[in-house]
Amino acid sequence: MSTASQVATHTAPADPAHPAVGAATSLLDAYAPGDHFLATPGRTLLARGPGRHVPHDERPLTARVDATLAAAAAAGQESPVVIGAIPFDHTAPAALSVPESVRTAPALASDPLIALPATAPTAGTWEICQVPEPEIYGKGVAAAVERMWRGEFSKVVLARTLELTSDAPVDLPAMLQRLARRDPSGYTFALPTAPGRTLIGASPELLVSRHGKQVIANPLAGSTPRSADLAEDVRRAATLLESV
């Protein structure tokens, strides 16, 4: 006598992929020269299309931005935004525009795929020029320190430039990938400023942001005067460290 047995198996459906997987990195991967890309600790943005440029004239920048946004909205563009770069020299033209399309996603840091390594950029030969030259820069630092000891000023910021020149075109997508994946919690950007020109970079700090009536700044640099009293000097140093 034989007994037949029937065994039923049930496999629970696999959990759907986390919604953050690929959401932000897909925008990073889709970047092409000429696009606007911006990644912050709160969101990732990719904008395309020449759209409407904010003009450069005698009106205040805020008025020109408002007028450009109003014109885009009147033309039927839904939720237009202005994105670009503003020079420190307020008399110079700003590279601002209302792009034709904008895609957004959560922050890069929320996307697990951001942990994958970036593709190595195309190898090339670069000519490097230090401006000013190291010897001149060193003399400038020594002169600044001496003037500080004389009490002429209490703080000075000295900077120098590295100018890199290559006959081959710059691989902007590869450069952006490496910047963004190195610090996904920072502020990474690639913004066209003129035909054939792109402002690209990454920073761990934010100069200023405004949401309604709330204004936020998170600069990482800071200073405080020294004290002749050792205990007070240590207290000031601790306060400075805790202010980040």
N, C-alpha and C positions, 0 to 999 in steps of 0.2 A: 504494500500500500504506500502510495507516495502522497506526499502533502506539498501542495504548491504554495509558495509564499510570495506575496506581492509587497515590494518595498517601495514606498513613495519617498522621493527626495524633494526638498524645496530649498532653493538657494535664494537667500534674500538679495534683492537688487543692490548693486553697489551704490554707495553714497555718491551723489553727484559731486562733481569737482567743486572745490571751494570757489565762490564767485570772484575772489580776488586773483586767482591764478590766471596770469596772462593779461589781465585787464590793463595794467599800467605798462608792462613791458611791450605789449602790442603797439602802443603809441610810440614808444622809444624805437622799436624795430621799424616802424613805418616812416620815421623821419627821413626826409630828403632835403638836400640843400635848397634853400629858398623858403622852407617851412619855418613857422614859429614853434619852438618847443620850450616848455617851461615845466619843471618838476619842483614841487615844494613839499614840506612835510605834511601838507594837507591834501594835495591833489596833483594830478599830472594833466598837462594840456598840450594838444597838438593842433595848430591852426594852419590852414592852407588857403591859397588864393590871394592875389594882389589886393582885392577889395578896394576900400576907400582909404586914401592916405590923409592923415591929419595935416592940413596946410601949415606953412610957416609964414606968418605975417605979424602985423603989429598988435594983434589981439593977445590977451593972456592965454597961456597954454590951456588952462582949464576951459576957457570959453571956446577955443578951437576944438577941443576934444568933445565938449557937449554938442557943438554944432555938427560935427562929423557923425556922432552917434545918432543924433536926431535925423539927419539925412538918410542914414542907413535904415533906421526904423520906418521912416516915411516911404522908403522904396520897397518895403515889405520884408526886410530882413528880420528874422525872429531873434530876439535877445542878442543884439549885436554887442560886441566887446571890443575894446581898444587894447592892443598889445604892441610892445616894441621897446625901444631904448630911448632914454632922455640923457643928453650930454650934461656934464657939470657946468659948462658954459651956457647960460640960459639964452644967450644971443645966437647960439648955433642951432641949426635945424634939428628937430627931434625926429627919430625914425619910428613913427607911430602910425598904425593903420588899423582899420576894421577888416579883418580877414573874411573871406567868403564862407568858410566853414570852420567850425571849432568842435573838436572831440575832446572829452574829458574822461578821466578815470580816477580811482583812488590813488593815494600816494604810492610811489615806487616801493617804499619800504614795506608796504602791505602785500606786495606781490612776491610769492615765493620764488618765482623764476628770476628775480633780480639777483639771486645768489649765484647764478650760472656765470662763468667767466665770459668776458667780452672777447670777440674775435680780434686777433692781432691786426693792427693797421698795416697797410701796404708799406713795405720797407722803402726808404728813400734816403737821399743825401741832403743834409741840411747845413747851411752856413750860419754860424752863430756869432752874433755881435753883441757885446755887453755895452750898454749905454747908461751911465758913463763907464769908462774903463775901470777895472778894479782898483788901480792905484789912485785915480781921481776920486772914486767913491770913498776909499779909505781915508783920504785926506779930509773929505767932507764930514765924515763921521767924527774924526778927531777934532775938527774945528767946532762942530756942534757941541761936543762934550765940553770943550774948553769954555765956550760961551755960556753953557749951562752952569758950570762952576762959578762963572763970574756973575751969575744971577740975571743974565739978560733975558732968559726965558726958562720955564720949568719943564717943558715937554716939546719934543720935536719928532716928526715922522719923516724919515728919509727913505726914499724908494729908488730903485733902478730898474731898467728895462732889459729884457733879453729879446733881441730881434732875430727871428729865425727866417731864413730865406731858402726856398727850394724851387728848382725848375719844374718839379712835378706838382700837380694840383693836390691840395690838402684833402685828405680823406675825412671829411667832416662827420659823416655818420659813425665811423669807427672811433673818432675822437670823442664824440658825444657819448657813445656807449661806455667807453672806459671812464669818463668823468662821472656819469650817472651811477654806474655799478660800483665805483669806488666809495661813494658816499650817498646811498639812496635816501638818507634822511636829511640831506642838505638841499641847497637851491641850485639846480642845474639848468642852464639855458642855452639856446642857440637862436639868435634873432638876426634876420637880415637887416642891414643898416643902409645898404646901397647896392646897386647892381654889382655882383661879384664879391660883395663884402658881407661877412657874418661876424657878429659879436657872439663868441662862444666861451663858456666858462662855468665854474662851479664855486660856490661859497658855502661855508657852514653857518653863516649869519645872515640876518635880514635887517636891512636898514630901517624900514618902517612899513607898516601896513595899516589899513583902516577898514573897519567893518562897521558901517553906521556911524555911531558916535564914539566907537572904541578905537584907539590908536595904540599899536603895539610895535615895539622895537626890541631886538635882542642882539645888540652888538656884543662881540666877545672880548674886545679890548677894553681895558679900563686902567685907571691910575688913581693914586691917592697920595697925598703928601707924606713924607717920612716924618718921624717924630724923634726928638733927642731922647725921650724916655723909652727904654727898651720894651716895657710892658705895653705902652700905648702903641708903639711901632708894630708889635706882634698883633695887637688887637685890630689895627687898621688893615694889616695884611690878611688876617682871617676874614674880616668883613668884605674885603675886595674879592676873595676867593668864593665866598658864599653868595655874592651878588650875581653870579652867572645864572 
